[in-house]
Amino acid sequence: MEDAQLYVSANALQRRDALVVLTEYLPQMVWQEEGEAVLDVGCGSGDVTRNLLMPLLPRVEQVVGVDVSTEMVNFASKTFQHNSLSFQHLDIERGVQPRNIFQLLQPGGEALLVFLARNPLFTVYQNMSEKTQWQPYMQDVTSFISVYQHKTDPAQAMMDAAEDVGFEIVSCEAPQFEFVFENINYLRNAIKAVNPFLKRIPRQQQDTFLMECLSELAKLKTQAEDGKTVARYNLMIAHLQRPE
Ligand SMILES: C[S@@+](CC[C@H](N)C(=O)[O-])C[C@H]1O[C@@H](n2cnc3c(N)ncnc32)[C@H](O)[C@@H]1O
């Protein structure tokens, strides 16, 4: 994700989901009296970190937001300054090996993993990558599709993976969420802001690519009769603990 400015203006779905999940799950986590160090992995533009996560934390000493995109980190550092908050560049997959989040936690430390388990947009990416015109720009499409997209029981698959790493599972579920996009312009911007392939496509073909993404999405019966688009997707919500 590279376009931070567009993302903050088109991330109502992500903000709604973050608020719902954080409100429910943060009170279930154990918070020490003296305050905690909190790491927000994949912090993006930083607005969720600063405006939703921080106000909901019971006791906090230091919050660090990290993201693989330097544009996101630069935008977040410039826009969301606070004494207890900093942003840094980190690719969590490669920067910390081999058990990334597990290894970053203190013994007894907790992680709340929240990410898209299943999403029609992943089907759109797959279908677009099979078209001759777009195939050259999407050869690594599978690395942008959730490994849980086609699992019959995504939560169980996540629990198995987390246990293999050494985590204790506090809870894990992959409930369905719905979000209504009121108009096509907002949907287009929301899709554009998170599209990992767009930058690779010659500028004069980018509008065509986005229009085709929207029509592939419409084929998945996401459009309501009143012109609104209803996104139905599953969020993985895993509350994990590194054993003492
Ligand atoms: C959909 S955005 C969510 C941003 C923010 N958490 C929010 O709720 O608005 C996902 C973010 O994860 C980042 N990301 C993806 N892979 C990553 C990795 N391996 N390490 C760190 N960040 C990553 C992307 O750059 C992107 O900014």
The ligand as an ORCA input file, in Angstrom:
! r2SCAN-3c Opt
* xyz 0 1
  C      -5.007     -2.631      4.967
  S      -3.631     -1.823      5.620
  C      -4.168     -1.538      7.278
  C      -3.538     -0.323      7.879
  C      -3.983      0.034      9.296
  N      -3.649     -1.015     10.260
  C      -5.461      0.325      9.338
  O      -6.204     -0.408     10.028
  O      -5.905      1.292      8.684
  C      -2.393     -3.098      5.836
  C      -0.993     -2.525      6.054
  O      -0.099     -3.616      6.324
  C       1.161     -3.305      5.733
  N       1.945     -4.543      5.560
  C       1.741     -5.539      4.670
  N       2.702     -6.481      4.771
  C       3.528     -6.074      5.773
  C       4.718     -6.610      6.340
  N       5.247     -7.757      5.884
  N       5.326     -5.954      7.357
  C       4.806     -4.779      7.812
  N       3.684     -4.209      7.293
  C       3.049     -4.845      6.296
  C       0.780     -2.625      4.427
  O       1.835     -1.832      3.903
  C      -0.438     -1.800      4.857
  O      -0.075     -0.484      5.207
*
